[in-house]
Amino acid sequence: MSQNKAKTGILLVNLGTPDSTATGDVRKYLREFLMDGRVIDFPFIPRWLLVNLIIAPFRAPKSAGEYRKLWTDRGSPLLFHTQDLKEKLLPLIDQSRYQLEIAMRYQSPGIEEGLKALNKANVKEIVVLPLFPQYASATNGSVIDRVMELARKWQIIPNIRFISNFVDHPLFLEAWVELGKEMMAEQEYDRFLFSYHGLPERQIRKGSVDGYCRLGDCCAHYTKKNQFCYRAQCFYTTRLIAEKLQLPAEKVVTCFQSRLGKDPWIKPYTEDLIREMAADGIKKVLVFSPAFVADCLETTVEVGEEYKEQFIEQGGERWDLVPSLNSRDTWVHCVKELVTSES
């Protein structure tokens, strides 16, 4: 390849993490995250009051304690797993054709920093991969929004291609199947729980096509009308992974975690299902978290520790969390296919 031929830029974007476990850094992160109008979709003034006068001041100390449980010598797992993904991806791509950068939607390294590096390299095209398998306005949509907000200020804007979701990519599914098989080889389970990050019901309704969404059995089928419905994508992900693992349908459950506030969020709630399973005498549960591709607070602490404690306290015997994809080889090859594919 000619040294004068422009490269294609690749930007991998994950959610973000505080710079440290100090309460001030956690509060700073929460403010940036929750002031995003796609995350808390209230008008600016009530959102500002809610975040800056209620949530951030009172939640930051507790969240800082949760992050301390998660932190390692390398820092935040979400950040260093994303860095590891980049390092393992680099040798697999033609670096004379591609320039690879990573970014966090909130905090550091920021999307602006990643785009500046690609702009400076005068790339001919930018492929943006939000590292969220299922599309949601609060995640993938927010990344796309931020990239467009920054790029529109450039004098010359290259082609920009966004990968909106990848719920049914064969290698994404295979990576989860590999992990599931490894866990299942060691233990038999009574239930297989697929726990996804929740969203307010109002956000699902906002994206409904022709009033199709009923927040119920409409998610049992994945069609062109609900292809960007987050809830439908989650149920679809569960079905695809469960089929490949040949899990009995009656033992598979999809649910949603991490509620915030009093408004109704998409159901069923993970906490409710924990109580129901314990009451039904279920003793051994294997949990998948396929809304996340890197271990983070919501997987390691919330699902892996807090929910486990609740289940055991209510009579359960075993609660095992399937680790995230992190920088697993099959997942790295999946990312390569996603970002280097021509379509």
QUIZINOR-V21727 format. One record per residue. N is the residue number from 1. RES is the residue in one letter. PHI is phi in radians with two decimals (* if undefined). OMEGA is omega in whole degrees, 0 to 359 (999 if undefined). BURIAL is # if it has 16 or more other ideal C-beta (glycine too) atoms within 10 Angstrom, else .. Layout:
BEGIN
N/RES/PHI/OMEGA/BURIAL ; N/RES/PHI/OMEGA/BURIAL
END
This chain:
BEGIN
1/M/*/179/. ; 2/S/-1.11/179/. ; 3/Q/-1.16/182/. ; 4/N/-1.57/181/. ; 5/K/-1.40/184/. ; 6/A/-1.19/179/. ; 7/K/-1.53/168/# ; 8/T/-1.71/178/# ; 9/G/-1.58/177/# ; 10/I/-2.14/178/# ; 11/L/-2.16/175/# ; 12/L/-1.66/185/# ; 13/V/-2.17/174/# ; 14/N/-1.84/188/# ; 15/L/-1.16/183/# ; 16/G/2.31/186/# ; 17/T/-2.78/174/# ; 18/P/-1.06/179/# ; 19/D/-1.22/178/. ; 20/S/-2.74/178/# ; 21/T/-1.58/176/# ; 22/A/-1.10/183/. ; 23/T/-0.99/180/# ; 24/G/-1.10/179/. ; 25/D/-1.21/178/# ; 26/V/-1.17/178/# ; 27/R/-1.09/178/# ; 28/K/-1.07/179/# ; 29/Y/-1.10/181/# ; 30/L/-1.06/180/# ; 31/R/-1.12/180/# ; 32/E/-1.16/182/# ; 33/F/-1.09/187/# ; 34/L/-1.39/175/# ; 35/M/-1.42/174/# ; 36/D/-1.16/183/# ; 37/G/-1.16/175/. ; 38/R/-1.56/178/# ; 39/V/-1.53/171/# ; 40/I/-1.90/190/# ; 41/D/-1.53/172/. ; 42/F/-1.80/171/. ; 43/P/-0.99/190/. ; 44/F/-0.99/187/. ; 45/I/-1.14/177/. ; 46/P/-1.10/177/. ; 47/R/-1.13/180/# ; 48/W/-1.08/180/. ; 49/L/-1.10/181/. ; 50/L/-1.10/185/# ; 51/V/-1.27/189/# ; 52/N/-1.48/181/. ; 53/L/-1.86/183/. ; 54/I/-2.15/189/. ; 55/I/-1.18/186/# ; 56/A/-1.07/181/# ; 57/P/-1.11/186/. ; 58/F/-1.60/183/. ; 59/R/-1.52/186/# ; 60/A/-1.00/180/# ; 61/P/-1.05/179/. ; 62/K/-1.16/180/. ; 63/S/-1.10/178/# ; 64/A/-1.05/177/# ; 65/G/-1.12/178/. ; 66/E/-1.16/179/# ; 67/Y/-1.15/178/# ; 68/R/-1.14/176/. ; 69/K/-1.16/187/. ; 70/L/-1.56/190/# ; 71/W/-1.09/176/. ; 72/T/-2.18/177/. ; 73/D/-1.08/178/. ; 74/R/-1.56/181/. ; 75/G/1.73/183/# ; 76/S/-1.31/179/# ; 77/P/-1.00/181/# ; 78/L/-1.05/180/# ; 79/L/-1.29/186/# ; 80/F/-1.29/174/# ; 81/H/-1.19/177/# ; 82/T/-1.19/175/# ; 83/Q/-1.09/178/# ; 84/D/-1.12/177/# ; 85/L/-1.03/178/# ; 86/K/-1.07/183/# ; 87/E/-1.13/179/. ; 88/K/-1.39/180/# ; 89/L/-1.39/184/# ; 90/L/-0.91/181/. ; 91/P/-1.18/183/. ; 92/L/-1.58/181/. ; 93/I/-1.95/178/# ; 94/D/-1.35/185/. ; 95/Q/-1.28/171/. ; 96/S/-1.43/181/. ; 97/R/-1.94/187/. ; 98/Y/-2.27/169/# ; 99/Q/-2.07/188/# ; 100/L/-1.89/176/# ; 101/E/-2.31/173/# ; 102/I/-2.07/180/# ; 103/A/-2.69/172/# ; 104/M/-1.96/178/# ; 105/R/-1.13/180/# ; 106/Y/-2.21/180/# ; 107/Q/1.26/194/# ; 108/S/-2.00/351/. ; 109/P/-1.27/187/# ; 110/G/-1.42/176/# ; 111/I/-1.05/180/# ; 112/E/-1.04/179/. ; 113/E/-1.09/179/. ; 114/G/-1.14/179/# ; 115/L/-1.16/178/# ; 116/K/-1.06/179/. ; 117/A/-1.11/179/# ; 118/L/-1.27/178/# ; 119/N/-1.14/179/# ; 120/K/-1.09/179/. ; 121/A/-1.39/177/. ; 122/N/0.99/181/. ; 123/V/-1.19/182/# ; 124/K/-1.48/183/. ; 125/E/-2.69/175/. ; 126/I/-2.19/175/# ; 127/V/-1.83/182/# ; 128/V/-1.87/178/# ; 129/L/-2.03/170/# ; 130/P/-1.18/187/# ; 131/L/-1.48/178/# ; 132/F/-2.21/187/# ; 133/P/-1.04/182/# ; 134/Q/-1.74/180/# ; 135/Y/-1.18/168/# ; 136/A/-2.51/178/# ; 137/S/-1.03/184/# ; 138/A/-1.32/181/# ; 139/T/-2.09/179/# ; 140/N/-1.00/180/# ; 141/G/-1.08/179/# ; 142/S/-1.17/177/# ; 143/V/-1.09/180/# ; 144/I/-1.05/179/# ; 145/D/-1.02/182/. ; 146/R/-1.16/178/# ; 147/V/-1.07/181/# ; 148/M/-1.16/178/. ; 149/E/-1.03/181/. ; 150/L/-1.36/185/# ; 151/A/-1.19/183/# ; 152/R/-1.17/178/. ; 153/K/-1.48/181/. ; 154/W/-1.31/175/. ; 155/Q/-1.22/178/. ; 156/I/-2.01/180/. ; 157/I/-1.92/178/. ; 158/P/-1.29/172/# ; 159/N/-1.03/177/. ; 160/I/-2.18/181/# ; 161/R/-2.05/180/. ; 162/F/-1.86/174/# ; 163/I/-1.77/192/# ; 164/S/-1.34/175/# ; 165/N/-2.81/179/# ; 166/F/-2.61/186/# ; 167/V/-1.07/185/# ; 168/D/-1.97/177/. ; 169/H/-1.16/184/# ; 170/P/-0.97/182/. ; 171/L/-1.36/173/# ; 172/F/-1.08/179/# ; 173/L/-1.14/182/# ; 174/E/-1.09/179/# ; 175/A/-1.06/178/# ; 176/W/-1.20/178/# ; 177/V/-1.10/178/# ; 178/E/-1.02/181/. ; 179/L/-1.11/179/# ; 180/G/-1.08/180/# ; 181/K/-1.10/179/. ; 182/E/-1.09/179/. ; 183/M/-1.22/184/# ; 184/M/-1.24/177/# ; 185/A/-1.22/183/. ; 186/E/-1.67/190/. ; 187/Q/-2.77/171/. ; 188/E/-1.67/185/. ; 189/Y/-2.23/178/# ; 190/D/-1.48/181/# ; 191/R/-2.47/176/# ; 192/F/-2.13/186/# ; 193/L/-1.77/176/# ; 194/F/-1.91/186/# ; 195/S/-1.84/182/# ; 196/Y/-1.96/175/# ; 197/H/-1.11/182/# ; 198/G/-1.47/175/# ; 199/L/-2.49/173/# ; 200/P/-1.06/180/# ; 201/E/-1.01/183/# ; 202/R/-1.08/180/. ; 203/Q/-1.24/176/# ; 204/I/-1.19/181/# ; 205/R/-1.12/180/. ; 206/K/-1.04/182/. ; 207/G/-1.65/183/# ; 208/S/-1.20/180/# ; 209/V/-1.66/177/. ; 210/D/0.96/179/. ; 211/G/1.15/185/. ; 212/Y/-1.18/188/. ; 213/C/-1.24/175/# ; 214/R/-2.15/181/. ; 215/L/0.92/181/. ; 216/G/-2.61/185/. ; 217/D/-1.27/175/. ; 218/C/-1.08/180/# ; 219/C/-1.42/179/# ; 220/A/-1.29/178/. ; 221/H/-2.27/182/. ; 222/Y/-1.85/187/# ; 223/T/-2.25/179/. ; 224/K/-1.16/180/. ; 225/K/-1.42/179/# ; 226/N/-2.10/183/# ; 227/Q/-1.12/176/. ; 228/F/-1.97/173/# ; 229/C/-1.35/184/# ; 230/Y/-1.04/182/# ; 231/R/-1.09/180/# ; 232/A/-1.11/179/# ; 233/Q/-1.12/180/# ; 234/C/-1.15/178/# ; 235/F/-1.10/179/# ; 236/Y/-1.14/178/# ; 237/T/-1.03/178/# ; 238/T/-1.01/182/# ; 239/R/-1.06/183/# ; 240/L/-1.15/180/# ; 241/I/-1.20/181/# ; 242/A/-1.09/179/# ; 243/E/-1.10/181/. ; 244/K/-1.20/177/. ; 245/L/-1.54/181/# ; 246/Q/0.98/179/. ; 247/L/-1.44/176/# ; 248/P/-1.06/185/. ; 249/A/-0.99/183/. ; 250/E/-1.25/179/. ; 251/K/-1.79/185/. ; 252/V/-1.88/182/# ; 253/V/-2.33/173/# ; 254/T/-1.89/182/# ; 255/C/-2.65/188/# ; 256/F/-2.36/187/# ; 257/Q/-2.07/168/# ; 258/S/1.13/178/# ; 259/R/-1.19/177/# ; 260/L/-2.42/178/. ; 261/G/1.53/187/. ; 262/K/-1.75/180/. ; 263/D/-1.17/178/. ; 264/P/-1.16/176/. ; 265/W/-1.91/183/# ; 266/I/-1.08/186/# ; 267/K/-2.06/3/# ; 268/P/-1.36/179/. ; 269/Y/-1.42/180/# ; 270/T/-1.00/181/# ; 271/E/-1.05/179/. ; 272/D/-1.13/182/. ; 273/L/-1.20/176/# ; 274/I/-1.06/179/# ; 275/R/-1.11/181/. ; 276/E/-1.15/180/. ; 277/M/-1.11/179/# ; 278/A/-1.10/180/# ; 279/A/-1.16/180/. ; 280/D/-1.50/178/. ; 281/G/1.46/177/. ; 282/I/-1.21/186/# ; 283/K/-1.94/187/. ; 284/K/-2.23/185/. ; 285/V/-2.22/172/# ; 286/L/-1.90/187/# ; 287/V/-1.98/173/# ; 288/F/-1.86/175/# ; 289/S/-2.23/188/# ; 290/P/-1.38/172/# ; 291/A/-1.48/183/# ; 292/F/-2.10/178/# ; 293/V/-1.92/177/# ; 294/A/-2.46/177/# ; 295/D/-1.02/185/# ; 296/C/-2.74/182/# ; 297/L/-1.01/185/# ; 298/E/-1.22/179/# ; 299/T/-1.60/188/# ; 300/T/-1.10/185/# ; 301/V/-1.57/185/# ; 302/E/-1.15/182/# ; 303/V/-1.37/188/# ; 304/G/-1.29/183/# ; 305/E/-2.02/186/# ; 306/E/-1.17/180/. ; 307/Y/-1.19/176/# ; 308/K/-1.06/180/# ; 309/E/-1.05/179/. ; 310/Q/-1.09/182/# ; 311/F/-1.14/180/# ; 312/I/-1.15/180/. ; 313/E/-1.08/183/. ; 314/Q/-1.65/174/. ; 315/G/1.95/177/. ; 316/G/-1.22/182/# ; 317/E/-1.96/185/. ; 318/R/-2.51/180/. ; 319/W/-2.40/184/# ; 320/D/-1.97/179/# ; 321/L/-1.75/173/# ; 322/V/-1.24/181/# ; 323/P/-1.11/179/# ; 324/S/-1.26/183/# ; 325/L/-1.19/176/# ; 326/N/0.89/178/# ; 327/S/-2.14/178/# ; 328/R/-1.04/188/# ; 329/D/-0.98/182/. ; 330/T/-1.09/178/# ; 331/W/-1.18/178/# ; 332/V/-1.05/178/# ; 333/H/-1.17/175/# ; 334/C/-1.07/180/# ; 335/V/-1.07/178/# ; 336/K/-1.00/180/# ; 337/E/-1.11/182/. ; 338/L/-1.09/188/# ; 339/V/-1.55/181/# ; 340/T/-1.82/177/# ; 341/S/-1.14/183/. ; 342/E/-1.37/183/. ; 343/S/-2.18/999/.
END
